[in-house]
Amino acid sequence: MAASKLVELEAGTGLPRWQLALLIGAPIALGVGAIYLWNRSRKKKSKAAGERKTPEGSASPVQAFTVPPSVYITFCARFDTSPLERAQAAKNKGNKYFKAGKYENAIQCYTEAIGLCPNEQKTDLSTFYQNRAAAYEQQLQWTEVVQDCSNAVELNPRYIKALFRRAKALEKLDNKKECLEDVTAVCILEAFQNQLSMLLADRVLKQLGKEKAKEKYKNREPMMPSPQFIKSYFSSFTDDIISKPLQKGEKKDEDKDNEGEAAEVTERSGYLKAKQYMEEENYDKIISECTKEIDSAGRYMGESLLLRATFYLLIGNATAAQPDLDRVINMPHANVKLRANALIKRGSMYMQQQQPMLSTQDFNMAAEIDPGNPDVFHHRGQLKILLDQVDEAVGDFDECIRLRPDSALAQAQKCFALYRQAYTGNNQSQVQIAIDGFQDVIRRFPQCAEGYALYAQALTDQQQFGKADEMYDRCIELEPDNATTYVHKGLLQLQWRQDLDVGLDLINKAIEIDNKCDFAYETMGTIEVQRGNLDKAIEMFNKAINLAKSEMEMAHLYSLCDAAYAQTEVARKYGLKPPTL
């Protein structure tokens, strides 16, 4: 199926929110943004707190004195006050300087306060360090900020202001790992109610994910996905020459040998063998056979280039795929269907690389050179959904349906696009129209598994869990080897019945069916995070990372893994753990 990942689930379900990504038959996780998985079920709105810039213990702003700090401290010392009282007086004076923007003077006062404060007064002493860190922060002295915040946290390990200020400074110093640990602690202590700390966590997770994915993806070993995934990928194309069975006149090698046409076989055997291997699901040999055809400049040069590029994309080697796609696109006398298909696949590749302008250009070019090709409009409609251009997506699906009225997949995805538009816009009448549309699709196309799967996701949003479960069962009947359906059904059990055992059994069943199903490992990792089994979660995320089909998907998975790892460090350092299932 082209669509294999969940859309957002209703808040308050105890599960993370998911976004659906529809792209050329292959699932990709979009918009990484996965901050902290345990927070996704909360209904409370985050507090949009202001920047933590002011020092602690300050009254309303007043004009600061112009007396030098050392004179003021000496003046205070003349009175019979305790060391703590003198330290507090120095701190208060520093706060006034801070409010007036006189940060050097404020730093001097806070330093005096630190020197005067008895060591046993840990809470007060930690405040003085934190306040001095705030002044250093205003002067962009990040190393000093980290040092003073560390002193404050050592004295008061759950000091939110000091932890958050240190996190911000660590980000400036490009120490993302420790920054993430600090902001994770802050998020837990604030019960995930402060927007500023949540945004910092999200930003750092994205940066870490991108950095790690870039390095990992560059050096990864290409891996062929499961046969089910490959068949699902090709099923999303209806006008693709290379995915069709051997055509009339394209005889198998043994038939050619029997007819004594060895010379012709030698010339054409590379591509023909590759087509045979496709029919036999012997996918590992396809690239090498296509290469033979290309190196010998055989009759099926264009087809071989496109088929080889397609399998490069399937194993996640976009660098190798692009030159082949470029050659096909630039072949002036090549079959227009080949060129259009190459443009669709290159456009999809660009979208995975987060280059939407180049992606749009390729799809538009495909529509220009082959306006009667339903695949162009089907896949461009999917692109428009990803770009949140729903009206244009519906228009493309309509054109696909006009060109190929029996395209059940396009009709189901059109219903889903209309549903998501209505659902996010809280337009209940349009939601019902979309639901009615789904019912019409499964009535007219009862063998389209994708229709049942997308309908089930819409029903889940509407909390019609029993009916959604029926749709997933129907989907499994039609495609018993589709692992992602078992994952969706497992998540439904968790949301509907809070039945963790059944949910996990279904997801484990998905892994048994397809041990290369990255979506199953990702989902299992997400659940283990919410259960508090962080080591198990990290193990699952790492398995998913090794199976990721694009750098963008890998970055998303790294962000989930890094979030889980940060929690383990926070638990070890501060004994802090988020709520669990």
FIMIKE-429785 format. One record per residue (C-alpha): x, y, z. Coordinates in Angstrom, 2 decimals. Layout:
# FIMIKE-429785
    east   north      up
       X       Y       Z
...
//
This chain:
# FIMIKE-429785
    east   north      up
    0.00    0.00    0.00
    1.14    3.50   -0.71
   -0.02    4.84    2.62
    1.32    2.92    5.55
    1.77    5.23    8.50
   -0.82    6.58   10.88
   -2.27   10.02   10.78
   -2.57   11.93   14.03
   -4.54   10.14   16.70
   -7.06   11.96   18.85
   -5.55   13.63   21.89
   -5.89   11.86   25.18
   -5.31    8.39   23.83
   -2.06    7.60   25.61
   -0.34    7.21   22.25
    1.88    9.52   20.23
    0.47   11.51   17.36
    1.34   10.25   13.94
    1.31   11.94   10.58
    0.44   10.19    7.37
    2.97   10.45    4.58
    1.89    9.46    1.09
    4.73    9.20   -1.37
    5.28    7.01   -4.40
    4.30    3.76   -2.81
    6.86    3.93   -0.02
    6.21    5.05    3.55
    8.33    7.90    4.88
    7.99    9.64    8.22
    7.64   13.33    7.75
    8.38   16.38    9.67
   10.42   14.71   12.21
    9.46   17.07   15.06
    9.03   14.12   17.39
    9.78   15.69   20.68
    8.88   13.64   23.68
    6.67   10.70   23.02
    5.14   10.47   26.48
    3.75   14.05   26.21
    1.67   13.47   23.09
   -1.32   12.24   25.06
   -1.72   15.31   27.24
   -4.72   17.55   26.72
   -3.52   20.58   28.64
   -2.31   23.50   26.59
    1.36   24.39   26.93
    2.10   27.56   28.78
    3.62   30.16   26.54
    5.97   31.49   29.16
    8.25   34.40   28.47
   12.02   34.23   28.27
   13.73   33.52   31.55
   15.94   36.57   31.56
   15.44   38.09   34.96
   17.45   37.05   37.99
   15.74   35.53   40.98
   14.69   37.30   44.11
   14.12   40.65   42.40
   11.33   43.07   43.18
    9.71   45.35   40.64
   12.29   47.18   38.50
   13.68   50.40   40.00
   16.48   52.71   38.95
   19.80   51.24   40.06
   22.06   53.16   42.44
   25.19   54.63   41.01
   27.25   53.71   44.06
   29.98   51.18   43.11
   29.21   47.65   44.33
   32.26   47.39   46.57
   31.31   50.61   48.40
   27.78   49.36   48.86
   28.92   46.03   50.26
   31.30   47.76   52.67
   28.46   50.03   53.76
   26.23   47.07   54.51
   28.99   45.34   56.44
   29.06   48.20   58.97
   25.77   47.02   60.38
   25.48   44.02   62.61
   24.08   41.62   60.03
   24.72   37.93   59.38
   26.82   36.78   56.41
   23.66   35.45   54.71
   21.86   38.76   55.16
   24.83   40.62   53.68
   24.91   38.15   50.81
   21.21   38.71   50.21
   21.72   42.45   50.23
   24.49   42.11   47.65
   22.26   39.92   45.52
   19.40   42.42   45.72
   21.74   45.19   44.67
   22.94   43.01   41.78
   19.33   42.49   40.70
   18.83   46.25   40.48
   21.93   46.61   38.35
   20.69   43.74   36.18
   17.33   45.46   35.65
   19.15   48.61   34.64
   21.21   46.70   32.08
   24.48   47.24   33.99
   25.61   43.65   33.78
   29.25   44.13   34.83
   28.13   45.77   38.05
   25.54   43.04   38.55
   28.23   40.37   38.14
   30.37   42.08   40.79
   27.46   42.10   43.24
   26.59   38.46   42.61
   30.25   37.55   43.05
   30.25   39.36   46.39
   27.08   37.49   47.37
   28.67   34.15   46.48
   31.74   35.00   48.56
   29.67   36.06   51.58
   27.13   33.23   51.55
   27.78   30.39   54.02
   28.38   27.07   52.24
   25.59   25.35   54.12
   23.02   27.74   52.62
   22.82   25.72   49.42
   19.53   27.08   48.09
   20.62   30.70   48.44
   24.08   30.00   47.06
   22.63   28.23   44.03
   20.43   31.27   43.40
   23.43   33.59   43.45
   25.26   31.42   40.91
   22.18   31.27   38.70
   21.75   35.03   38.83
   25.37   35.60   37.88
   24.88   33.16   35.01
   21.92   35.29   33.85
   24.18   38.33   33.75
   26.88   36.42   31.85
   24.19   35.30   29.43
   23.36   38.90   28.60
   27.03   39.40   27.72
   27.06   36.24   25.57
   29.73   34.67   27.79
   28.48   31.12   27.28
   31.32   29.25   28.95
   30.84   31.29   32.15
   27.09   30.68   31.95
   27.64   26.92   31.82
   30.11   27.02   34.71
   27.85   29.04   37.02
   24.74   27.03   36.12
   26.68   23.84   36.82
   27.56   25.17   40.27
   23.91   26.05   40.85
   22.70   22.59   39.72
   25.31   20.85   41.88
   23.85   22.66   44.88
   20.24   22.22   43.75
   19.92   19.33   41.24
   16.30   20.14   40.29
   16.83   23.85   39.73
   14.75   24.47   36.61
   16.06   27.95   35.81
   19.68   26.88   36.04
   19.12   23.74   33.99
   17.32   25.63   31.24
   19.86   28.45   31.15
   22.67   25.90   30.94
   20.83   24.10   28.14
   20.60   27.32   26.12
   24.27   28.05   26.67
   25.26   24.51   25.71
   23.32   24.91   22.48
   25.31   28.07   21.75
   28.50   26.13   22.41
   27.28   23.40   20.01
   27.17   20.80   22.76
   23.86   19.32   21.65
   24.06   16.07   23.59
   24.36   17.70   27.04
   21.95   20.43   25.97
   19.35   17.78   25.21
   19.87   16.11   28.58
   19.36   19.41   30.43
   16.27   20.41   28.50
   14.85   16.90   28.92
   15.17   17.30   32.69
   13.49   20.70   32.44
   10.59   19.30   30.42
   10.00   16.55   32.97
   10.18   18.96   35.92
    7.77   21.35   34.19
    5.41   18.47   33.31
    5.81   19.44   29.67
    3.82   22.62   30.10
    6.37   25.24   29.03
    6.53   26.05   25.34
   10.05   27.46   25.41
   11.68   24.33   26.79
    9.63   22.12   24.46
   10.71   24.15   21.44
   14.36   23.97   22.46
   14.11   20.19   22.87
   12.48   19.85   19.46
   15.08   22.04   17.79
   18.03   20.16   19.27
   16.51   16.77   18.47
   16.06   17.78   14.84
   19.62   19.07   14.60
   21.07   15.94   16.20
   18.94   13.72   14.00
   20.02   15.45   10.81
   23.69   15.36   11.74
   23.68   11.69   12.67
   21.56   10.66    9.70
   23.80   12.49    7.26
   26.84   10.59    8.50
   25.09    7.23    8.86
   23.29    7.40    5.52
   26.49    8.25    3.69
   28.24    5.14    5.01
   25.31    2.72    5.28
   25.24   -0.66    3.61
   22.44   -0.74    1.00
   19.66   -3.10    2.01
   16.95   -4.55   -0.19
   13.51   -4.08    1.40
   11.09   -6.94    1.81
    9.31   -8.43   -1.23
    6.01   -7.17    0.16
    7.31   -3.61    0.29
    8.65   -3.84   -3.27
    5.36   -5.20   -4.60
    3.50   -2.44   -2.76
    5.79    0.13   -4.30
    5.22   -1.04   -7.85
    1.48   -1.44   -7.30
    1.18    2.33   -6.97
    2.07    2.64  -10.69
   -0.41    1.65  -13.37
    1.40    3.02  -16.44
    4.96    1.89  -15.74
    6.62   -0.13  -18.53
    9.37   -1.64  -16.38
    7.01   -3.08  -13.79
    4.85   -4.91  -16.32
    5.37   -8.65  -16.96
    7.42   -9.78  -19.95
    5.72   -8.48  -23.07
    4.77  -10.43  -26.13
    7.91  -11.18  -28.13
   10.17  -10.89  -25.06
   10.95  -14.57  -24.62
   12.79  -16.02  -21.70
   16.42  -17.02  -22.11
   15.75  -20.74  -22.22
   13.17  -20.27  -24.99
   15.65  -18.24  -27.02
   18.29  -20.91  -26.61
   15.92  -23.57  -27.86
   15.30  -21.56  -31.00
   19.01  -21.17  -31.70
   19.00  -17.41  -31.25
   22.03  -17.24  -28.97
   23.38  -14.05  -30.53
   20.15  -12.19  -29.88
   19.99  -13.55  -26.35
   23.50  -12.30  -25.60
   22.53   -8.82  -26.69
   19.26   -8.67  -24.81
   19.72  -11.03  -21.94
   20.57   -8.43  -19.28
   17.23   -6.65  -19.31
   15.21   -9.77  -20.05
   16.86  -11.61  -17.17
   16.14   -8.66  -14.89
   12.47   -8.83  -15.89
   12.45  -12.56  -15.21
   13.99  -11.98  -11.79
   11.27   -9.43  -11.03
    8.56  -11.97  -11.82
   10.35  -14.50   -9.60
   10.82  -11.90   -6.81
   14.57  -12.50   -7.02
   15.22   -8.81   -6.53
   18.87   -8.95   -5.44
   20.04   -9.78   -8.99
   18.19   -7.04  -10.85
   20.76   -4.25  -10.56
   23.60   -6.42  -11.86
   21.57   -7.64  -14.83
   20.52   -4.10  -15.73
   24.17   -3.08  -15.56
   25.06   -5.77  -18.12
   22.44   -4.38  -20.50
   23.69   -0.81  -20.01
   27.38   -1.69  -20.39
   26.67   -3.53  -23.63
   24.56   -0.65  -24.96
   21.75   -3.11  -25.52
   18.39   -2.56  -27.08
   16.73   -1.88  -23.75
   19.10    0.83  -22.57
   16.39    3.23  -21.36
   14.37    0.52  -19.63
   17.48   -0.85  -17.91
   18.55    2.58  -16.69
   15.11    3.22  -15.23
   14.82   -0.23  -13.66
   18.30    0.03  -12.14
   17.54    3.52  -10.80
   14.30    2.26   -9.28
   16.07   -0.46   -7.34
   18.79    1.96   -6.29
   16.01    4.06   -4.79
   14.46    1.02   -3.12
   17.72    0.12   -1.39
   18.17    3.76   -0.35
   21.01    4.71   -2.72
   19.73    7.97   -4.18
   23.26    9.03   -5.14
   23.51    6.11   -7.56
   19.91    6.45   -8.75
   20.01   10.08   -9.83
   22.49    9.78  -12.76
   20.41    6.95  -14.23
   17.20    8.94  -13.86
   18.86   12.00  -15.40
   19.97    9.96  -18.42
   16.48    8.60  -19.03
   14.86   12.03  -18.64
   17.32   13.55  -21.11
   16.89   10.85  -23.77
   15.09   12.76  -26.54
   13.94    9.65  -28.41
   13.07    7.51  -25.39
    9.53    6.28  -24.83
    7.62    9.12  -23.20
    6.30    6.69  -20.57
    9.86    5.96  -19.48
   10.72    9.64  -19.21
    7.54   10.47  -17.28
    8.12    7.59  -14.87
   11.72    8.72  -14.33
   10.48   12.24  -13.58
    7.96   10.91  -11.05
   10.66    8.93   -9.27
   13.20   11.73   -9.34
   10.54   14.14   -8.05
    9.77   11.74   -5.20
   13.47   11.47   -4.44
   13.74   15.26   -4.26
   10.79   15.35   -1.85
   12.51   12.83    0.42
   15.55   15.11    0.30
   13.33   18.05    1.35
   13.68   19.86   -1.96
    9.99   20.56   -2.73
   10.67   23.09   -5.50
   12.73   20.61   -7.53
   10.14   17.94   -6.80
    7.31   20.14   -8.06
    9.27   20.99  -11.21
    9.73   17.32  -12.08
    6.09   16.47  -11.56
    5.00   19.44  -13.64
    7.37   18.43  -16.42
    5.99   14.90  -16.34
    2.46   16.29  -16.71
    3.59   18.37  -19.70
    5.28   15.56  -21.63
    2.72   12.84  -20.81
   -0.63   14.50  -19.98
   -2.51   11.24  -20.47
   -0.53    9.35  -17.84
   -2.67    8.78  -14.72
    0.41    7.97  -12.60
    1.67   11.53  -12.98
   -1.46   13.03  -11.44
   -1.82   10.30   -8.82
    1.67   10.84   -7.46
    1.59   14.61   -7.86
   -1.59   14.53   -5.78
    0.36   12.74   -3.06
    3.06   15.41   -3.27
    0.43   18.14   -2.89
   -0.85   16.47    0.27
    2.64   16.56    1.73
    2.86   20.26    0.83
   -0.54   20.85    2.49
   -2.05   21.92   -0.84
   -5.19   19.85   -0.47
   -7.33   21.56   -3.11
   -4.65   21.00   -5.74
   -4.20   17.42   -4.55
   -7.90   16.73   -5.02
   -7.71   18.23   -8.51
   -4.86   15.89   -9.41
   -6.68   12.86   -8.03
   -9.75   13.86  -10.06
   -7.63   14.01  -13.22
   -6.13   10.61  -12.43
   -9.63    9.19  -11.97
  -10.80   10.76  -15.24
   -7.92    9.11  -17.07
   -8.33    5.80  -15.26
  -11.80    5.46  -13.72
  -10.92    2.08  -12.21
   -8.09    3.54  -10.10
   -9.35    2.55   -6.67
   -6.18    3.81   -4.99
   -6.59    7.35   -6.35
  -10.23    7.43   -5.29
   -9.39    6.27   -1.78
   -6.62    8.82   -1.44
   -8.87   11.59   -2.73
  -11.35   10.72    0.04
   -8.54   10.77    2.56
   -7.32   14.19    1.39
  -10.86   15.59    1.69
  -11.25   13.98    5.10
   -8.01   15.42    6.49
   -8.94   18.88    5.22
  -12.33   18.69    6.89
  -10.99   17.12   10.08
   -8.23   19.67   10.64
  -10.68   22.48    9.80
  -13.23   21.02   12.26
  -15.88   21.00    9.53
  -18.17   18.20   10.64
  -20.45   18.30    7.61
  -17.48   17.89    5.27
  -16.10   15.14    7.52
  -19.34   13.22    7.03
  -19.17   13.74    3.26
  -15.65   12.28    3.26
  -16.79    9.33    5.40
  -19.61    8.69    2.95
  -17.03    8.82    0.17
  -14.98    6.10    1.84
  -18.06    3.91    2.09
  -18.70    4.40   -1.61
  -15.08    3.50   -2.47
  -15.09    0.21   -0.54
  -18.51   -0.62   -2.01
  -17.31   -0.09   -5.60
  -13.80   -1.49   -5.05
  -14.16   -4.24   -2.43
  -10.72   -5.68   -3.30
   -8.80   -2.43   -2.66
   -7.00   -2.95    0.66
   -5.82    0.66    0.69
   -9.42    1.87    0.78
  -10.12   -0.09    3.96
   -6.85    1.05    5.57
   -7.43    4.75    4.93
  -11.07    4.46    5.97
   -9.95    2.78    9.21
   -7.65    5.71    9.98
  -10.50    8.17    9.49
  -12.79    6.06   11.69
  -10.10    5.98   14.38
  -10.01    9.78   14.35
  -13.78    9.76   14.81
  -13.39    7.27   17.69
  -15.47    4.70   15.85
  -13.05    2.06   17.04
  -15.16   -1.05   16.49
  -15.81   -0.20   12.86
  -12.16    0.76   12.33
  -11.15   -2.64   13.69
  -13.46   -4.31   11.17
  -11.81   -2.36    8.35
   -8.35   -3.48    9.43
   -9.56   -7.09    9.56
  -10.85   -6.75    6.01
   -7.52   -5.29    4.96
   -5.67   -8.24    6.52
   -7.96  -10.67    4.67
   -6.99   -9.04    1.37
   -3.29   -8.64    2.16
   -2.30  -11.09    4.91
    1.41  -10.38    4.35
    1.10   -6.62    4.83
    2.96   -5.96    8.09
    1.95   -2.32    8.43
   -1.73   -3.24    8.74
   -0.93   -5.34   11.81
    0.90   -2.35   13.29
   -2.10   -0.08   12.71
   -4.45   -2.65   14.21
   -2.13   -3.03   17.22
   -2.13    0.71   17.83
   -5.90    0.72   17.56
   -6.11   -1.89   20.35
   -3.99    0.31   22.58
   -6.12    3.36   21.88
   -9.48    1.62   21.97
   -9.21   -1.00   24.66
   -5.91    0.02   26.33
   -4.95   -3.60   25.77
   -1.18   -3.47   25.80
   -0.69   -7.22   25.43
   -2.87   -7.53   22.35
   -1.33   -4.41   20.83
    2.20   -5.69   21.31
    1.27   -9.14   20.01
   -0.01   -7.60   16.77
    3.11   -5.50   16.32
    5.29   -8.55   16.99
    3.21  -10.38   14.38
    4.10   -7.61   11.92
    7.79   -8.19   12.61
    7.36  -11.94   12.10
    5.75  -11.29    8.72
    8.34   -8.73    7.66
   11.50   -8.41    9.74
   12.45   -5.40    7.60
    9.38   -3.39    8.56
   10.93   -0.23   10.01
    7.47    1.10   10.93
    6.94   -1.86   13.27
   10.26   -1.30   15.05
    9.62    2.43   15.31
    6.17    1.85   16.79
    7.51   -0.75   19.22
   10.19    1.70   20.32
    7.57    4.40   20.86
    5.50    2.11   23.06
    8.53    1.00   25.06
    9.38    4.65   25.76
    5.90    5.17   27.14
    6.25    2.03   29.23
    9.54    3.31   30.64
   11.59    0.52   29.02
   14.16    2.90   27.59
   16.89    0.39   26.79
   14.41   -1.72   24.83
   13.12    1.40   23.09
   16.63    2.40   22.02
   17.20   -1.12   20.66
   14.00   -0.90   18.57
   14.81    2.58   17.25
   18.29    1.44   16.22
   16.78   -1.46   14.26
   14.47    0.97   12.50
   17.39    3.30   11.75
   19.27    0.50   10.00
   16.22   -0.12    7.81
   15.42    3.52    6.99
   14.90    4.11    3.28
   15.80    7.79    3.18
   18.06   10.19    5.04
   15.02   12.19    6.17
   13.36    9.12    7.66
   16.62    8.19    9.34
   16.88   11.67   10.87
   13.38   11.29   12.30
   14.28    7.94   13.84
   17.50    9.29   15.31
   15.51   12.05   16.99
   13.31    9.44   18.66
   16.32    7.42   19.72
   18.15   10.48   21.07
   15.07   11.50   23.06
   14.96    8.07   24.67
   18.69    8.09   25.39
   18.45   11.55   26.97
   15.80   10.21   29.31
   18.10    7.43   30.45
   20.79    9.98   31.29
   18.34   12.25   33.14
   17.06    9.28   35.13
   20.64    8.33   36.00
   21.75   11.84   36.95
   18.67   13.27   38.64
   16.33   10.35   39.27
   13.74   12.00   37.02
   11.35    9.91   34.95
    8.29   10.94   32.96
    4.91    9.26   33.50
    4.59    5.80   31.94
    1.75    3.68   30.58
//
